[in-house]
Amino acid sequence: MIRVLLKEARPKQWLKNVLVFAAPGAAGVLTQGAYLWRTVVVFVAFCLTASGTYFWNDIVDVEADRLHPKKSLRPVASGRISLPVARVVGTVLLASGIAASVGVWRWRAPLVLVIYVALTLAYSVFLRNRAVFDLVAVASGFVLRAIGGAVASGVYMSKWFLLCTMFGSLFIVTGKRYAELRELGGDAQSTRATMDTYTIPFLRLVLTVACGATLVAYCVWAFEAGTADPGPFPFYELSVAPMLVALLRYALVLETGRGGAPEEVFLQDRALQLVGLSWLVIFGLGVYLGHGVRA
């Protein structure tokens, strides 16, 4: 039973919660114990809370999931976890995540978690049936993760950091819908109500806009950071190159028919992992050879 519950909690999805380290990492404070433990606590809090929302999302979507070729194998949809058990475990995980965030001694972190839960539940109940709003709602969940890490560690977030996170999240979420629509075709509407509204050209347009906006916002943020925290070498500015390659690589992945499960793409695509590591090294050198930047 424990193994089945853990599968429903979707530990692979916890990779998304790494975003909580973005703001304190860019500020160069993760080497300081006080900042690090607060960020780690919020990371754990988001993992617990996110798992709780997955339980409740699958409870609400149980009938639709049973029609999906892959989602029908999930523990709740397949009946391996009964609905009463799923409700109890999901509620406990939600409460545990919010309670854990209180441990950073900042009221803002629990507030971000509560907003995240409210947004996720609103998505499960009605926003998922509203075209465009469903994209924005899911993308907002990523943004709240980044904000959660910033408020927990007490670092400042610039508007360009937020814009980059917002459009980058929209790019990933839209890519997921795009991949699903290409994979399932006319059957896609049986798994998501909005799939009857979306078209390949429309989603490709959103992908183009989101990708371009992400790159522009990142460029401004990187050059702004390089000006505010000049180091021995323009590492911030150079980090634009791997960011561009990563965006283009993911766009190519979507065009080849993958991307329906973004976490699996990041865990399996070696080229994307190499580009991500290159970005991390280059940007990290800028942060830690300088004095760190405000996110």
C-alpha positions in Angstrom: 0.0 0.0 0.0 2.8 2.4 0.8 4.3 1.9 -2.6 1.0 2.7 -4.3 0.5 5.8 -2.2 4.0 6.9 -3.0 3.3 6.4 -6.7 0.2 8.6 -6.4 2.3 11.2 -4.7 4.3 11.4 -7.9 7.9 12.0 -6.6 9.1 12.7 -10.1 7.0 15.8 -10.1 8.9 17.1 -7.1 11.6 18.2 -9.7 9.3 21.2 -10.3 9.8 22.4 -6.8 13.5 23.0 -7.4 12.3 26.4 -8.5 12.2 27.5 -4.9 16.0 27.6 -5.0 16.1 30.0 -8.0 15.8 33.3 -6.2 18.1 32.5 -3.2 20.5 30.8 -5.6 20.7 33.9 -7.9 21.3 36.0 -4.8 24.2 33.8 -3.8 22.9 33.1 -0.3 22.6 29.3 -0.4 26.1 28.9 1.1 24.7 30.5 4.3 23.1 28.1 6.6 20.2 30.4 7.7 19.1 30.9 4.1 19.7 27.3 3.0 17.6 25.6 5.7 14.7 28.0 5.1 14.8 27.2 1.4 15.0 23.5 2.0 12.0 23.6 4.4 10.0 25.4 1.8 11.1 22.9 -0.8 9.8 20.0 1.4 6.6 22.0 2.1 5.9 22.3 -1.6 6.7 18.6 -2.2 4.1 17.7 0.4 1.6 20.2 -0.7 2.0 19.4 -4.4 1.5 15.7 -3.7 -1.7 16.5 -1.8 -3.0 18.4 -4.8 -2.2 15.5 -7.0 -4.4 13.2 -4.9 -7.3 15.7 -5.0 -6.8 16.4 -8.7 -7.0 12.7 -9.4 -10.1 12.4 -7.2 -11.9 15.2 -9.2 -10.6 13.8 -12.6 -11.1 10.1 -11.8 -13.8 9.6 -14.5 -11.8 11.4 -17.2 -8.6 9.8 -16.3 -10.1 6.3 -16.8 -10.5 7.2 -20.5 -6.9 8.3 -20.9 -4.5 5.7 -22.2 -1.8 6.5 -19.6 -3.7 8.3 -16.8 -6.0 5.3 -16.4 -3.1 3.5 -14.9 -2.8 5.9 -12.0 -3.7 4.4 -8.6 -6.9 6.4 -8.0 -8.2 5.9 -11.6 -7.3 2.2 -11.6 -9.0 1.7 -8.2 -5.8 0.6 -6.3 -6.5 3.5 -4.0 -10.1 4.0 -2.9 -11.6 7.5 -3.0 -12.0 7.7 0.8 -8.4 6.8 1.4 -7.3 9.3 -1.3 -9.3 12.1 0.3 -7.7 11.5 3.7 -4.2 11.2 2.5 -4.5 14.2 0.2 -5.9 16.3 3.0 -3.1 15.3 5.4 -0.5 16.1 2.8 -1.9 19.5 2.1 -2.1 20.4 5.8 1.4 19.0 6.5 2.9 21.1 3.7 1.4 24.3 4.9 2.3 23.5 8.5 5.9 22.8 7.5 6.3 26.2 5.8 5.5 27.9 9.1 8.9 26.5 10.2 10.8 29.2 8.3 9.3 31.8 10.7 8.0 34.0 7.9 4.2 34.3 7.5 4.7 35.0 3.8 5.8 31.4 3.0 2.6 29.8 4.5 0.5 32.4 2.6 2.2 31.4 -0.7 1.4 27.8 0.0 -2.2 28.6 0.8 -2.6 30.5 -2.4 -0.9 27.6 -4.3 -3.4 25.2 -2.8 -6.4 27.5 -3.6 -5.2 28.0 -7.1 -4.6 24.2 -7.7 -8.0 23.2 -6.3 -9.7 26.0 -8.3 -8.0 24.5 -11.4 -9.2 21.0 -10.6 -12.8 22.1 -10.0 -13.4 24.6 -12.9 -10.4 26.4 -14.4 -9.3 23.3 -16.2 -12.5 23.6 -18.3 -11.7 27.1 -19.4 -9.4 27.5 -22.4 -6.4 29.8 -21.8 -7.3 30.1 -18.1 -6.2 26.6 -17.6 -2.7 27.4 -19.1 -2.3 30.5 -16.9 -3.4 28.6 -13.8 -0.9 25.8 -14.2 1.9 28.2 -15.1 1.0 30.3 -12.0 1.8 27.3 -9.9 5.4 27.4 -11.1 5.6 31.1 -10.4 4.4 30.6 -6.9 7.2 28.1 -6.3 9.7 30.7 -7.3 8.0 33.3 -5.1 7.9 30.9 -2.2 11.6 30.4 -2.3 12.2 34.2 -2.4 9.9 35.1 0.4 11.2 32.3 2.6 14.8 33.3 2.2 14.0 37.0 2.3 15.6 37.9 -1.0 14.4 40.6 -3.4 12.7 39.6 -6.7 13.0 41.9 -9.7 10.3 42.3 -12.2 12.5 40.6 -14.9 13.0 37.5 -12.7 9.2 37.2 -12.3 8.5 37.8 -16.0 11.1 35.2 -17.0 9.5 32.7 -14.6 6.0 33.5 -15.8 6.7 33.2 -19.5 9.0 30.2 -19.1 6.3 28.4 -17.1 3.7 29.2 -19.8 6.1 27.8 -22.4 6.4 24.5 -20.5 2.7 24.2 -19.8 1.6 25.1 -23.3 4.2 22.6 -24.6 2.5 19.9 -22.5 -0.9 20.6 -24.1 0.7 20.8 -27.5 2.3 17.4 -27.1 -1.0 15.9 -25.8 -3.0 17.3 -28.7 -0.5 15.9 -31.2 -0.4 12.5 -29.6 -4.1 12.0 -29.0 -5.6 14.0 -31.9 -9.4 13.9 -31.9 -9.4 11.8 -28.8 -7.7 14.5 -26.7 -11.1 16.2 -25.8 -12.1 13.0 -23.9 -9.2 13.7 -21.4 -9.4 17.5 -21.2 -12.4 19.6 -21.9 -10.3 22.5 -23.3 -8.7 20.2 -25.9 -11.9 20.6 -27.9 -11.1 24.3 -28.1 -7.3 24.3 -28.7 -5.8 23.8 -32.1 -2.2 23.0 -33.1 -1.7 26.4 -34.8 -3.0 28.3 -31.7 -0.8 26.4 -29.3 2.2 26.8 -31.6 1.5 30.6 -31.6 1.4 30.6 -27.7 4.6 28.6 -27.7 6.3 31.1 -30.0 5.1 34.1 -27.9 6.1 32.5 -24.6 9.5 31.3 -25.8 10.4 34.8 -27.2 9.1 36.6 -24.1 11.1 34.2 -21.9 14.3 34.9 -23.8 13.8 38.7 -23.8 13.0 38.8 -20.1 16.0 36.6 -19.3 18.3 38.7 -21.4 17.3 41.9 -19.7 17.6 40.2 -16.3 21.1 38.8 -17.1 22.4 42.0 -18.4 20.9 43.9 -15.5 22.6 41.5 -13.2 25.9 41.9 -15.0 25.7 45.6 -14.6 24.7 45.5 -10.9 27.3 42.9 -10.0 30.2 43.2 -12.4 32.7 40.3 -12.0 36.0 39.4 -13.6 34.2 38.0 -16.7 30.7 38.6 -18.2 29.3 35.3 -17.0 25.8 36.6 -16.5 25.7 37.8 -20.1 27.2 34.6 -21.4 24.5 32.5 -19.7 22.1 33.8 -22.3 23.6 31.3 -24.8 22.8 28.0 -22.9 19.4 29.5 -22.1 18.6 30.0 -25.7 19.8 26.6 -26.6 17.7 25.0 -23.9 14.6 26.8 -25.1 15.2 25.7 -28.7 16.1 22.2 -27.7 12.8 21.9 -25.8 10.9 23.3 -28.8 12.5 20.6 -30.9 11.5 17.9 -28.4 7.9 19.1 -28.7 8.0 19.0 -32.5 9.3 15.4 -32.4 6.2 14.3 -30.5 7.4 14.3 -27.0 6.7 16.8 -24.1 3.5 15.4 -22.8 5.4 14.7 -19.5 7.9 17.6 -19.1 9.5 16.0 -16.0 10.3 12.8 -18.0 11.9 14.9 -20.8 14.2 16.7 -18.3 15.1 13.4 -16.7 15.8 11.5 -19.9 17.0 14.0 -22.5 20.8 14.0 -22.1 21.3 17.0 -24.5 18.9 19.1 -22.4 20.6 18.0 -19.2 24.0 19.0 -20.6 22.7 22.4 -21.7 21.1 22.9 -18.3 24.3 22.0 -16.5 26.3 24.4 -18.7 23.8 27.2 -17.8 24.1 26.3 -14.1 27.9 26.4 -14.2 28.1 29.7 -16.2 25.5 31.5 -14.1 26.9 30.1 -10.9 30.3 31.5 -11.7 28.8 34.9 -12.2 27.0 34.7 -8.8 29.8 33.3 -6.7 32.8 35.1 -8.3 30.8 38.3 -7.9 28.7 39.2 -4.9 25.4 37.6 -5.9 22.5 39.4 -7.5 19.0 40.2 -6.4 16.6 37.8 -8.2 
